[in-house]
């Protein structure tokens, strides 16, 4: 037992934002990982950079409330992802995540979830911020990890001289973190690539899209 482990309410960022590590929130994350891998309609992601479109080995599913109009479609990197209805298990996890946030005084109601599947450690996500206008000025982004442990790094966009500019976490299966406040305005984050991990990872990033 780590006597110095951060409390769920502790802020892991030194300044300009809030990131909380809520620890392990699932009793059987491996079963959930396998169920989502088997049952969801995974599709290769498309990213357009400098006018060139790339098909990634990372797979995604964009899921959420479908009773509204198409305003919940997700647009980034030059492409639009259409939303599909909540899978019952993912909806249950959403409610669990909202409850865990309420326990540290964070009121959140998520209407969407972006799921990413990384088949091996060779698949990752470059530095980016979840700062699309549809998410609002101070979005709450809750991220649940399943499967292989992967390194998650936050890097300040323009740190003051001699200030801490990076925060590194090794996210394990069943671990929940939340980024909130002005985090997306000042920090970028990445899932780094590694050749030492051969197992897959799924991340569920819950968010609220402004309609």
MDTraj code that builds the backbone (N, CA, C; nanometers):
import mdtraj as md
import numpy as np

residues = "UNK UNK UNK UNK UNK UNK UNK UNK UNK UNK UNK UNK UNK UNK UNK UNK UNK UNK UNK UNK UNK UNK UNK UNK UNK UNK UNK UNK UNK UNK UNK UNK UNK UNK UNK UNK UNK UNK UNK UNK UNK UNK UNK UNK UNK UNK UNK UNK UNK UNK UNK UNK UNK UNK UNK UNK UNK UNK UNK UNK UNK UNK UNK UNK UNK UNK UNK UNK UNK UNK UNK UNK UNK UNK UNK UNK UNK UNK UNK UNK UNK UNK UNK UNK UNK UNK UNK UNK UNK UNK UNK UNK UNK UNK UNK UNK UNK UNK UNK UNK UNK UNK UNK UNK UNK UNK UNK UNK UNK UNK UNK UNK UNK UNK UNK UNK UNK UNK UNK UNK UNK UNK UNK UNK UNK UNK UNK UNK UNK UNK UNK UNK UNK UNK UNK UNK UNK UNK UNK UNK UNK UNK UNK UNK UNK UNK UNK UNK UNK UNK UNK UNK UNK UNK UNK UNK UNK UNK UNK UNK UNK UNK UNK UNK UNK UNK UNK UNK UNK UNK UNK UNK UNK UNK UNK UNK UNK UNK UNK UNK UNK UNK UNK UNK UNK UNK UNK UNK UNK UNK UNK UNK UNK UNK UNK UNK UNK UNK UNK UNK UNK UNK UNK UNK UNK UNK UNK UNK UNK UNK UNK".split()
xyz = np.array([
    [0.0840, -0.1194, 0.0000],
    [0.0000, 0.0000, 0.0000],
    [0.0876, 0.1245, 0.0000],
    [0.0621, 0.2169, -0.0921],
    [0.1400, 0.3399, -0.1020],
    [0.0786, 0.4440, -0.0093],
    [0.1497, 0.4724, 0.0999],
    [0.0971, 0.5681, 0.1968],
    [0.0936, 0.7100, 0.1420],
    [0.1666, 0.7343, 0.0325],
    [0.1750, 0.8681, -0.0232],
    [0.0972, 0.8806, -0.1541],
    [0.0088, 0.7854, -0.1823],
    [-0.0721, 0.7932, -0.3038],
    [-0.1635, 0.9153, -0.2969],
    [-0.1860, 0.9826, -0.4126],
    [-0.2709, 1.1020, -0.4110],
    [-0.4150, 1.0686, -0.3770],
    [-0.4797, 1.1579, -0.3068],
    [-0.6215, 1.1440, -0.2790],
    [-0.7002, 1.1824, -0.4044],
    [-0.8224, 1.1293, -0.4210],
    [-0.8999, 1.1617, -0.5414],
    [-0.9197, 1.3107, -0.5628],
    [-0.9248, 1.3876, -0.4540],
    [-0.9477, 1.5312, -0.4665],
    [-0.8195, 1.6099, -0.4904],
    [-0.7023, 1.5442, -0.4827],
    [-0.5757, 1.6144, -0.5051],
    [-0.5626, 1.6560, -0.6509],
    [-0.5095, 1.7762, -0.6741],
    [-0.4833, 1.8231, -0.8100],
    [-0.3429, 1.7797, -0.8513],
    [-0.3319, 1.7031, -0.9590],
    [-0.2025, 1.6549, -1.0061],
    [-0.1267, 1.7575, -1.0881],
    [-0.1938, 1.8646, -1.1305],
    [-0.1271, 1.9697, -1.2075],
    [-0.0676, 2.0748, -1.1141],
    [0.0488, 2.1295, -1.1495],
    [0.1098, 2.2324, -1.0641],
    [0.0403, 2.3680, -1.0745],
    [-0.0251, 2.3956, -1.1862],
    [-0.0941, 2.5226, -1.2071],
    [-0.1774, 2.5129, -1.3357],
    [-0.2635, 2.6133, -1.3573],
    [-0.3393, 2.6266, -1.4827],
    [-0.4234, 2.5028, -1.5155],
    [-0.5076, 2.4603, -1.4247],
    [-0.5958, 2.3489, -1.4547],
    [-0.6057, 2.2519, -1.3389],
    [-0.6925, 2.1528, -1.3552],
    [-0.7153, 2.0521, -1.2513],
    [-0.7222, 1.9141, -1.3146],
    [-0.6438, 1.8210, -1.2633],
    [-0.6522, 1.6796, -1.3001],
    [-0.6584, 1.5992, -1.1721],
    [-0.7617, 1.5163, -1.1592],
    [-0.7776, 1.4294, -1.0426],
    [-0.7642, 1.2836, -1.0836],
    [-0.6960, 1.2065, -1.0008],
    [-0.6857, 1.0617, -1.0190],
    [-0.7802, 0.9967, -0.9191],
    [-0.8902, 0.9400, -0.9686],
    [-0.9894, 0.8798, -0.8802],
    [-0.9620, 0.7329, -0.8527],
    [-0.8495, 0.6822, -0.9031],
    [-0.8095, 0.5464, -0.8726],
    [-0.8897, 0.4416, -0.9483],
    [-0.9003, 0.3228, -0.8894],
    [-0.9629, 0.2085, -0.9551],
    [-1.1108, 0.2021, -0.9171],
    [-1.1969, 0.2047, -1.0174],
    [-1.3405, 0.2190, -0.9919],
    [-1.4212, 0.0975, -1.0378],
    [-1.3556, -0.0059, -1.0910],
    [-1.4259, -0.1238, -1.1421],
    [-1.3786, -0.2491, -1.0694],
    [-1.4706, -0.3417, -1.0480],
    [-1.4349, -0.4683, -0.9850],
    [-1.3713, -0.5655, -1.0837],
    [-1.4140, -0.5614, -1.2097],
    [-1.3653, -0.6573, -1.3090],
    [-1.3406, -0.5860, -1.4420],
    [-1.2357, -0.5031, -1.4505],
    [-1.2114, -0.4276, -1.5738],
    [-1.1794, -0.5157, -1.6938],
    [-1.1205, -0.6331, -1.6735],
    [-1.0846, -0.7178, -1.7865],
    [-1.2089, -0.7696, -1.8587],
    [-1.3123, -0.8051, -1.7838],
    [-1.4362, -0.8506, -1.8471],
    [-1.4999, -0.7392, -1.9281],
    [-1.5014, -0.6187, -1.8741],
    [-1.5559, -0.5043, -1.9479],
    [-1.4746, -0.4771, -2.0733],
    [-1.3422, -0.4835, -2.0626],
    [-1.2546, -0.4637, -2.1788],
    [-1.2910, -0.5611, -2.2908],
    [-1.3031, -0.6886, -2.2568],
    [-1.3305, -0.7894, -2.3595],
    [-1.4701, -0.7708, -2.4187],
    [-1.5675, -0.7351, -2.3360],
    [-1.7035, -0.7149, -2.3855],
    [-1.7094, -0.5990, -2.4844],
    [-1.6449, -0.4882, -2.4514],
    [-1.6458, -0.3732, -2.5420],
    [-1.5706, -0.4047, -2.6709],
    [-1.4611, -0.4780, -2.6582],
    [-1.3836, -0.5145, -2.7769],
    [-1.4660, -0.6020, -2.8706],
    [-1.5457, -0.6927, -2.8145],
    [-1.6226, -0.7874, -2.8947],
    [-1.7516, -0.7275, -2.9503],
    [-1.8139, -0.6353, -2.8783],
    [-1.9506, -0.5957, -2.9113],
    [-1.9643, -0.4599, -2.9802],
    [-1.8651, -0.3732, -2.9718],
    [-1.8811, -0.2394, -3.0287],
    [-1.8398, -0.2362, -3.1761],
    [-1.9000, -0.1471, -3.2554],
    [-1.8692, -0.1362, -3.3988],
    [-1.7456, -0.0491, -3.4239],
    [-1.6304, -0.1013, -3.3886],
    [-1.5059, -0.0252, -3.4013],
    [-1.4773, 0.0096, -3.5470],
    [-1.4250, 0.1295, -3.5685],
    [-1.3849, 0.1742, -3.7024],
    [-1.2503, 0.2435, -3.6942],
    [-1.1684, 0.2248, -3.7967],
    [-1.0408, 0.2954, -3.8026],
    [-1.0651, 0.4454, -3.8072],
    [-0.9819, 0.5194, -3.7359],
    [-0.9966, 0.6637, -3.7324],
    [-0.9294, 0.7249, -3.8551],
    [-0.9759, 0.8438, -3.8926],
    [-0.9168, 0.9205, -4.0018],
    [-0.8677, 1.0531, -3.9479],
    [-0.7454, 1.0889, -3.9832],
    [-0.6875, 1.2158, -3.9399],
    [-0.6285, 1.2850, -4.0614],
    [-0.6630, 1.4104, -4.0800],
    [-0.6084, 1.4891, -4.1908],
    [-0.5119, 1.5925, -4.1362],
    [-0.3858, 1.5823, -4.1779],
    [-0.2823, 1.6756, -4.1366],
    [-0.2143, 1.7326, -4.2593],
    [-0.2076, 1.8652, -4.2660],
    [-0.1418, 1.9335, -4.3769],
    [-0.1954, 1.8880, -4.5119],
    [-0.3273, 1.8675, -4.5151],
    [-0.3926, 1.8330, -4.6398],
    [-0.3866, 1.6870, -4.6780],
    [-0.3263, 1.6037, -4.5961],
    [-0.3140, 1.4613, -4.6268],
    [-0.3901, 1.3795, -4.5237],
    [-0.4737, 1.2862, -4.5701],
    [-0.5554, 1.2038, -4.4814],
    [-0.4850, 1.0725, -4.4497],
    [-0.4821, 1.0387, -4.3218],
    [-0.4187, 0.9153, -4.2756],
    [-0.5241, 0.8269, -4.2090],
    [-0.5203, 0.6972, -4.2375],
    [-0.6045, 0.5989, -4.1700],
    [-0.5229, 0.5389, -4.0566],
    [-0.5707, 0.5540, -3.9343],
    [-0.4932, 0.5099, -3.8190],
    [-0.5227, 0.3645, -3.7842],
    [-0.4282, 0.3019, -3.7140],
    [-0.4528, 0.1679, -3.6610],
    [-0.5345, 0.1763, -3.5323],
    [-0.5413, 0.2952, -3.4746],
    [-0.6312, 0.3170, -3.3613],
    [-0.7754, 0.3132, -3.4101],
    [-0.8631, 0.2487, -3.3361],
    [-1.0045, 0.2397, -3.3721],
    [-1.0877, 0.3215, -3.2741],
    [-1.2016, 0.3719, -3.3213],
    [-1.2849, 0.4561, -3.2362],
    [-1.4322, 0.4174, -3.2459],
    [-1.5079, 0.4564, -3.1456],
    [-1.6541, 0.4550, -3.1469],
    [-1.6998, 0.5852, -3.0804],
    [-1.7920, 0.6564, -3.1427],
    [-1.8478, 0.7801, -3.0881],
    [-1.9920, 0.7508, -3.0475],
    [-2.0211, 0.7644, -2.9198],
    [-2.1443, 0.7133, -2.8626],
    [-2.2078, 0.8181, -2.7720],
    [-2.3420, 0.8167, -2.7624],
    [-2.4052, 0.9089, -2.6698],
    [-2.5533, 0.9252, -2.6923],
    [-2.6061, 1.0372, -2.6414],
    [-2.7480, 1.0669, -2.6556],
    [-2.7827, 1.0847, -2.8026],
    [-2.8875, 1.0199, -2.8477],
    [-2.9275, 1.0295, -2.9886],
    [-3.0683, 1.0852, -3.0035],
    [-3.1267, 1.1346, -2.8951],
    [-3.2617, 1.1905, -2.9029],
    [-3.2608, 1.3320, -2.9590],
    [-3.1416, 1.3958, -2.9581],
    [-3.1301, 1.5307, -3.0124],
    [-3.1028, 1.5244, -3.1623],
    [-3.0692, 1.6373, -3.2215],
    [-3.0371, 1.6395, -3.3648],
    [-2.8909, 1.6025, -3.3846],
    [-2.8391, 1.6311, -3.5058],
    [-2.7024, 1.5870, -3.5355],
    [-2.5962, 1.6781, -3.4764],
    [-2.6331, 1.7670, -3.3835],
    [-2.5346, 1.8557, -3.3225],
    [-2.4339, 1.7790, -3.2374],
    [-2.4650, 1.6541, -3.2039],
    [-2.3725, 1.5749, -3.1242],
    [-2.2724, 1.4980, -3.2112],
    [-2.2757, 1.5190, -3.3418],
    [-2.1688, 1.4649, -3.4251],
    [-2.0374, 1.5286, -3.3804],
    [-1.9289, 1.4526, -3.3892],
    [-1.7996, 1.4986, -3.3391],
    [-1.7104, 1.5336, -3.4576],
    [-1.6618, 1.6573, -3.4601],
    [-1.5804, 1.7045, -3.5720],
    [-1.4398, 1.7387, -3.5231],
    [-1.3408, 1.6683, -3.5770],
    [-1.2023, 1.7042, -3.5482],
    [-1.1134, 1.6475, -3.6578],
    [-0.9977, 1.7098, -3.6765],
    [-0.8987, 1.6679, -3.7767],
    [-0.9602, 1.6582, -3.9162],
    [-1.0565, 1.7465, -3.9452],
    [-1.1130, 1.7530, -4.0795],
    [-1.2178, 1.6498, -4.1101],
    [-1.2669, 1.5744, -4.0085],
    [-1.3647, 1.4695, -4.0328],
    [-1.4770, 1.4752, -3.9286],
    [-1.5932, 1.4231, -3.9674],
    [-1.7094, 1.4204, -3.8792],
    [-1.7405, 1.2765, -3.8409],
    [-1.7571, 1.2528, -3.7125],
    [-1.7936, 1.1204, -3.6632],
    [-1.9394, 1.1238, -3.6188],
    [-2.0210, 1.0399, -3.6777],
    [-2.1624, 1.0345, -3.6421],
    [-2.1800, 0.9528, -3.5149],
    [-2.2752, 0.9947, -3.4340],
    [-2.2950, 0.9321, -3.3042],
    [-2.3824, 0.8074, -3.3162],
    [-2.3582, 0.7083, -3.2312],
    [-2.4443, 0.5907, -3.2211],
    [-2.5044, 0.5884, -3.0809],
    [-2.6167, 0.5200, -3.0600],
    [-2.6808, 0.5177, -2.9275],
    [-2.5915, 0.4515, -2.8229],
    [-2.6177, 0.4868, -2.6984],
    [-2.5441, 0.4268, -2.5872],
    [-2.5554, 0.2742, -2.5883],
    [-2.4434, 0.2075, -2.5783],
    [-2.4446, 0.0658, -2.5435],
    [-2.4841, 0.0578, -2.3960],
    [-2.5730, -0.0357, -2.3571],
    [-2.6202, -0.0398, -2.2177],
    [-2.5082, -0.0447, -2.1149],
    [-2.4030, -0.1190, -2.1435],
    [-2.2927, -0.1297, -2.0477],
    [-2.2180, 0.0025, -2.0361],
    [-2.1951, 0.0694, -2.1480],
    [-2.1257, 0.1987, -2.1445],
    [-2.2104, 0.3026, -2.0716],
    [-2.3420, 0.2975, -2.0914],
    [-2.4302, 0.3896, -2.0201],
    [-2.4218, 0.3658, -1.8694],
    [-2.4147, 0.2399, -1.8294],
    [-2.3999, 0.2072, -1.6871],
    [-2.2671, 0.2617, -1.6338],
    [-2.1602, 0.2477, -1.7112],
    [-2.0301, 0.2996, -1.6701],
    [-2.0364, 0.4520, -1.6592],
    [-2.1051, 0.5164, -1.7522],
    [-2.1223, 0.6615, -1.7463],
    [-2.1836, 0.7038, -1.6131],
    [-2.2876, 0.6332, -1.5716],
    [-2.3529, 0.6665, -1.4448],
    [-2.2584, 0.6452, -1.3265],
    [-2.1779, 0.5392, -1.3330],
    [-2.0797, 0.5131, -1.2283],
    [-1.9771, 0.6259, -1.2217],
    [-1.9279, 0.6690, -1.3376],
    [-1.8285, 0.7769, -1.3434],
    [-1.8873, 0.9059, -1.2870],
    [-2.0099, 0.9382, -1.3239],
    [-2.0744, 1.0580, -1.2714],
    [-2.0864, 1.0524, -1.1189],
    [-2.1158, 0.9330, -1.0662],
    [-2.1257, 0.9158, -0.9218],
    [-1.9903, 0.9355, -0.8542],
    [-1.8841, 0.8797, -0.9140],
    [-1.7506, 0.8951, -0.8576],
    [-1.7084, 1.0416, -0.8562],
    [-1.7448, 1.1160, -0.9597],
    [-1.7113, 1.2587, -0.9621],
    [-1.7893, 1.3350, -0.8562],
    [-1.9155, 1.2970, -0.8366],
    [-1.9962, 1.3662, -0.7362],
    [-1.9368, 1.3489, -0.5973],
    [-1.8668, 1.2379, -0.5747],
    [-1.8074, 1.2114, -0.4433],
    [-1.6912, 1.3060, -0.4115],
    [-1.6334, 1.3697, -0.5135],
    [-1.5293, 1.4709, -0.4893],
    [-1.5825, 1.6107, -0.5179],
    [-1.7159, 1.6229, -0.5254],
    [-1.7777, 1.7538, -0.5399],
    [-1.7843, 1.8077, -0.6805],
    [-1.7718, 1.7196, -0.7803],
    [-1.7784, 1.7619, -0.9206],
    [-1.9108, 1.7155, -0.9797],
    [-1.9966, 1.8101, -1.0170],
    [-2.1258, 1.7780, -1.0773],
    [-2.1084, 1.7672, -1.2282],
    [-2.1328, 1.6492, -1.2828],
    [-2.1149, 1.6270, -1.4267],
    [-2.2283, 1.5417, -1.4801],
    [-2.2753, 1.5781, -1.5974],
    [-2.3718, 1.4952, -1.6695],
    [-2.3223, 1.4838, -1.8135],
    [-2.2706, 1.3664, -1.8474],
    [-2.2103, 1.3457, -1.9787],
    [-2.3154, 1.2998, -2.0794],
    [-2.3104, 1.3557, -2.1998],
    [-2.4034, 1.3125, -2.3042],
    [-2.3335, 1.2400, -2.4187],
    [-2.2015, 1.2240, -2.4100],
    [-2.1267, 1.1539, -2.5152],
    [-2.0071, 1.0809, -2.4549],
    [-1.9562, 0.9867, -2.5319],
    [-1.8337, 0.9156, -2.4939],
    [-1.7564, 0.8804, -2.6205],
    [-1.6302, 0.9177, -2.6255],
    [-1.5408, 0.8755, -2.7330],
    [-1.4577, 0.7597, -2.6819],
    [-1.4722, 0.6443, -2.7464],
    [-1.3951, 0.5259, -2.7088],
    [-1.2836, 0.5056, -2.8095],
    [-1.1628, 0.4881, -2.7595],
    [-1.0460, 0.4609, -2.8426],
    [-0.9924, 0.3223, -2.8098],
    [-0.9619, 0.2464, -2.9149],
    [-0.9004, 0.1150, -2.8973],
    [-0.7610, 0.1185, -2.9586],
    [-0.6600, 0.0908, -2.8757],
    [-0.5203, 0.0844, -2.9193],
    [-0.4793, -0.0630, -2.9190],
    [-0.4662, -0.1271, -3.0369],
    [-0.4378, -0.2708, -3.0410],
    [-0.3084, -0.3128, -2.9706],
    [-0.2030, -0.2301, -2.9819],
    [-0.0755, -0.2588, -2.9158],
    [-0.0139, -0.1277, -2.8700],
    [0.1022, -0.1383, -2.8063],
    [0.1736, -0.0184, -2.7652],
    [0.2243, 0.0650, -2.8804],
    [0.2275, 0.0090, -3.0010],
    [0.2703, 0.0846, -3.1188],
    [0.1648, 0.1849, -3.1640],
    [0.0445, 0.1755, -3.1056],
    [-0.0632, 0.2683, -3.1379],
    [-0.0760, 0.3698, -3.0241],
    [-0.0835, 0.4962, -3.0606],
    [-0.0928, 0.5995, -2.9590],
    [-0.1727, 0.7184, -3.0088],
    [-0.1607, 0.8275, -2.9362],
    [-0.2300, 0.9506, -2.9715],
    [-0.1324, 1.0650, -2.9475],
    [-0.1102, 1.1478, -3.0492],
    [-0.0174, 1.2590, -3.0356],
    [-0.0707, 1.3671, -2.9426],
    [0.0158, 1.4621, -2.9099],
    [-0.0243, 1.5713, -2.8219],
    [-0.1417, 1.6483, -2.8807],
    [-0.2434, 1.6712, -2.7986],
    [-0.3608, 1.7463, -2.8402],
    [-0.4343, 1.7937, -2.7153],
    [-0.5241, 1.8874, -2.7348],
    [-0.6132, 1.9327, -2.6278],
    [-0.7565, 1.9111, -2.6729],
    [-0.8416, 1.8732, -2.5793],
    [-0.9844, 1.8583, -2.6093],
    [-1.0497, 1.9957, -2.5936],
    [-1.0214, 2.0820, -2.6902],
    [-1.0639, 2.2217, -2.6801],
    [-1.1559, 2.2642, -2.7938],
    [-1.2277, 2.1675, -2.8528],
    [-1.3231, 2.2023, -2.9585],
    [-1.4324, 2.2924, -2.8999],
    [-1.4819, 2.3886, -2.9778],
    [-1.5843, 2.4813, -2.9278],
    [-1.7075, 2.4105, -2.8735],
    [-1.7417, 2.2938, -2.9306],
    [-1.8607, 2.2219, -2.8871],
    [-1.8510, 2.1714, -2.7424],
    [-1.7298, 2.1717, -2.6867],
    [-1.7109, 2.1239, -2.5500],
    [-1.7207, 2.2364, -2.4470],
    [-1.7269, 2.3609, -2.4925],
    [-1.7356, 2.4729, -2.4007],
    [-1.5989, 2.5174, -2.3508],
    [-1.5928, 2.6271, -2.2742],
    [-1.4650, 2.6861, -2.2347],
    [-1.3897, 2.6084, -2.1264],
    [-1.4599, 2.5386, -2.0382],
    [-1.3950, 2.4630, -1.9309],
    [-1.4574, 2.3238, -1.9208],
    [-1.4316, 2.2384, -2.0192],
    [-1.4974, 2.1073, -2.0213],
    [-1.4467, 2.0151, -1.9108],
    [-1.5359, 1.9258, -1.8682],
    [-1.4991, 1.8166, -1.7782],
    [-1.4820, 1.6918, -1.8640],
    [-1.3621, 1.6375, -1.8681],
    [-1.3313, 1.5183, -1.9472],
    [-1.2900, 1.4078, -1.8511],
    [-1.3720, 1.3036, -1.8417],
    [-1.3416, 1.1897, -1.7546],
    [-1.2953, 1.0731, -1.8405],
    [-1.1801, 1.0168, -1.8088],
    [-1.1194, 0.9118, -1.8909],
    [-1.0977, 0.7857, -1.8084],
    [-1.1598, 0.6765, -1.8533],
    [-1.1463, 0.5458, -1.7895],
    [-1.0611, 0.4557, -1.8778],
    [-0.9577, 0.3940, -1.8195],
    [-0.8668, 0.3060, -1.8932],
    [-0.9013, 0.1603, -1.8690],
    [-0.8905, 0.0801, -1.9761],
    [-0.9106, -0.0641, -1.9686],
    [-0.7980, -0.1326, -2.0457],
    [-0.7532, -0.2477, -1.9969],
    [-0.6519, -0.3237, -2.0700],
    [-0.5112, -0.2871, -2.0263],
    [-0.4212, -0.2798, -2.1217],
    [-0.2793, -0.2607, -2.0933],
    [-0.2520, -0.1261, -2.0266],
    [-0.1531, -0.1248, -1.9374],
    [-0.1067, -0.0006, -1.8765],
    [-0.0303, 0.0812, -1.9796],
    [-0.0661, 0.2092, -1.9921],
    [0.0008, 0.2974, -2.0883],
    [0.0369, 0.4305, -2.0227],
    [0.1431, 0.4914, -2.0758],
    [0.1857, 0.6206, -2.0228],
    [0.1015, 0.7335, -2.0822],
    [0.0524, 0.8184, -1.9940],
    [-0.0290, 0.9346, -2.0295],
    [0.0472, 1.0579, -1.9817],
    [0.0755, 1.1499, -2.0734],
    [0.1580, 1.2659, -2.0405],
    [0.0816, 1.3937, -2.0698],
    [0.0837, 1.4851, -1.9734],
    [0.0299, 1.6195, -1.9940],
    [0.1469, 1.7162, -2.0055],
    [0.1413, 1.8059, -2.1033],
    [0.2485, 1.9033, -2.1263],
    [0.1881, 2.0423, -2.1384],
    [0.2401, 2.1366, -2.0611],
    [0.1899, 2.2738, -2.0652],
    [0.2235, 2.3376, -2.1998],
    [0.1296, 2.4142, -2.2526],
    [0.1478, 2.4742, -2.3848],
    [0.2512, 2.5863, -2.3834],
    [0.2594, 2.6609, -2.2747],
    [0.3523, 2.7747, -2.2664],
    [0.3918, 2.7971, -2.1210],
    [0.4738, 2.7075, -2.0634],
    [0.5029, 2.7148, -1.9204],
    [0.5912, 2.8336, -1.8841],
    [0.5725, 2.8877, -1.7650],
    [0.6642, 2.9910, -1.7163],
    [0.8050, 2.9350, -1.7028],
    [0.9036, 3.0221, -1.7035],
    [1.0429, 2.9808, -1.6918],
    [1.0655, 2.9035, -1.5624],
    [1.1335, 2.7899, -1.5747],
    [1.1707, 2.7038, -1.4615],
    [1.0507, 2.6377, -1.3934],
    [0.9337, 2.6457, -1.4532],
    [0.8157, 2.5815, -1.3944],
    [0.8050, 2.4373, -1.4439],
    [0.7380, 2.3537, -1.3661],
    [0.7135, 2.2165, -1.4081],
    [0.6218, 2.2177, -1.5295],
    [0.6668, 2.1579, -1.6400],
    [0.5911, 2.1670, -1.7653],
    [0.5290, 2.0355, -1.8083],
    [0.5611, 1.9237, -1.7382],
    [0.5057, 1.7934, -1.7742],
    [0.4595, 1.7185, -1.6499],
    [0.3521, 1.6408, -1.6683],
    [0.3029, 1.5499, -1.5663],
    [0.2809, 1.4150, -1.6327],
    [0.3406, 1.3083, -1.5789],
    [0.3302, 1.1751, -1.6378],
    [0.2530, 1.0815, -1.5449],
    [0.1617, 1.0051, -1.6060],
    [0.0847, 0.9046, -1.5324],
    [0.0938, 0.7725, -1.6075],
    [0.0991, 0.6623, -1.5358],
    [0.0896, 0.5302, -1.5968],
    [-0.0499, 0.4765, -1.5641],
    [-0.1391, 0.4853, -1.6624],
    [-0.2792, 0.4519, -1.6399],
    [-0.2998, 0.3014, -1.6511],
    [-0.3565, 0.2435, -1.5454],
    [-0.3795, 0.0997, -1.5392],
    [-0.5260, 0.0667, -1.5656],
    [-0.5532, -0.0611, -1.5851],
    [-0.6881, -0.1052, -1.6176],
    [-0.7835, -0.0776, -1.5017],
    [-0.8929, -0.0089, -1.5314],
    [-0.9905, 0.0259, -1.4302],
    [-0.9673, 0.1596, -1.3636],
    [-0.8628, 0.2315, -1.4044],
    [-0.8273, 0.3591, -1.3421],
    [-0.9021, 0.4745, -1.4092],
    [-0.9508, 0.5676, -1.3274],
    [-1.0297, 0.6808, -1.3759],
    [-0.9601, 0.8111, -1.3412],
    [-0.9406, 0.8972, -1.4411],
    [-0.8906, 1.0319, -1.4167],
    [-0.9890, 1.1314, -1.4758],
    [-0.9851, 1.2547, -1.4254],
    [-1.0716, 1.3588, -1.4791],
    [-0.9896, 1.4863, -1.4983],
    [-1.0036, 1.5458, -1.6167],
    [-0.9422, 1.6749, -1.6476],
    [-1.0533, 1.7789, -1.6486],
    [-1.0323, 1.8915, -1.5794],
    [-1.1381, 1.9910, -1.5702],
    [-1.0800, 2.1308, -1.5505],
    [-1.1693, 2.2282, -1.5278],
    [-1.1243, 2.3659, -1.5159],
    [-1.0661, 2.4150, -1.6482],
    [-0.9538, 2.4859, -1.6420],
    [-0.8917, 2.5413, -1.7633],
    [-0.7841, 2.4484, -1.8187],
    [-0.7869, 2.3211, -1.7810],
    [-0.6825, 2.2274, -1.8240],
    [-0.6646, 2.2263, -1.9749],
    [-0.7744, 2.2172, -2.0512],
    [-0.7625, 2.2056, -2.1964],
    [-0.7103, 2.3338, -2.2606],
    [-0.7264, 2.4445, -2.1915],
    [-0.6774, 2.5721, -2.2433],
    [-0.5256, 2.5823, -2.2342],
    [-0.4684, 2.5227, -2.1294],
    [-0.3257, 2.5421, -2.1036],
    [-0.2402, 2.4167, -2.1222],
    [-0.3026, 2.2987, -2.1268],
    [-0.2254, 2.1755, -2.1337],
    [-0.2677, 2.0904, -2.2528],
    [-0.1713, 2.0224, -2.3137],
    [-0.1986, 1.9172, -2.4112],
    [-0.1686, 1.7824, -2.3458],
    [-0.2256, 1.6754, -2.4021],
    [-0.1986, 1.5433, -2.3462],
    [-0.1779, 1.4419, -2.4584],
    [-0.1129, 1.3321, -2.4247],
    [-0.0794, 1.2298, -2.5233],
    [-0.0785, 1.0925, -2.4581],
    [-0.1040, 0.9905, -2.5386],
    [-0.0776, 0.8512, -2.5018],
    [0.0448, 0.8102, -2.5814],
    [0.1573, 0.7916, -2.5136],
    [0.2837, 0.7693, -2.5837],
    [0.2917, 0.6278, -2.6411],
    [0.3645, 0.6136, -2.7482],
    [0.3850, 0.4833, -2.8107],
    [0.5023, 0.4107, -2.7444],
    [0.4949, 0.2783, -2.7444],
    [0.6009, 0.1972, -2.6865],
    [0.6025, 0.0601, -2.7534],
    [0.7211, 0.0053, -2.7746],
    [0.7331, -0.1274, -2.8330],
    [0.7281, -0.2375, -2.7278],
    [0.7274, -0.2002, -2.6009],
    [0.7319, -0.3001, -2.4941],
    [0.5934, -0.3514, -2.4554],
    [0.4877, -0.2886, -2.5050],
    [0.3505, -0.3309, -2.4732],
    [0.2889, -0.3958, -2.5967],
    [0.2490, -0.5219, -2.5838],
    [0.1877, -0.5933, -2.6954],
    [0.0371, -0.6091, -2.6787],
    [-0.0146, -0.5791, -2.5600],
    [-0.1568, -0.5948, -2.5341],
    [-0.2324, -0.4668, -2.5733],
    [-0.3639, -0.4835, -2.5885],
    [-0.4472, -0.3713, -2.6279],
    [-0.4950, -0.2879, -2.5100],
    [-0.5428, -0.1691, -2.5415],
    [-0.5991, -0.0792, -2.4407],
    [-0.7218, -0.0109, -2.4993],
    [-0.8244, 0.0066, -2.4171],
    [-0.9422, 0.0843, -2.4543],
    [-0.9559, 0.1994, -2.3551],
    [-0.9774, 0.3185, -2.4070],
    [-1.0075, 0.4321, -2.3200],
    [-1.1491, 0.4801, -2.3496],
    [-1.2227, 0.5123, -2.2442],
    [-1.3555, 0.5710, -2.2556],
    [-1.3459, 0.7134, -2.2033],
    [-1.3628, 0.8124, -2.2902],
    [-1.3533, 0.9515, -2.2487],
    [-1.4921, 1.0145, -2.2554],
    [-1.5464, 1.0355, -2.1378],
    [-1.6809, 1.0911, -2.1265],
    [-1.6731, 1.2429, -2.1275],
    [-1.7697, 1.3059, -2.1964],
    [-1.7706, 1.4507, -2.2088],
    [-1.9120, 1.5003, -2.2330],
    [-1.9307, 1.6300, -2.2197],
    [-2.0607, 1.6897, -2.2482],
    [-2.0470, 1.7835, -2.3662],
    [-2.1174, 1.7521, -2.4738],
    [-2.1216, 1.8375, -2.5915],
    [-2.2326, 1.9411, -2.5724],
    [-2.2017, 2.0662, -2.6068],
    [-2.2992, 2.1745, -2.5966],
    [-2.3793, 2.1798, -2.7250],
    [-2.5094, 2.1652, -2.7151],
    [-2.5944, 2.1601, -2.8348],
    [-2.6358, 2.2980, -2.8795],
])
top = md.Topology()
chain = top.add_chain()
for i, resn in enumerate(residues, 1):
    res = top.add_residue(resn, chain, resSeq=i)
    for name in ("N", "CA", "C"):
        top.add_atom(name, md.element.get_by_symbol(name[0]), res)
traj = md.Trajectory(xyz[None], top)
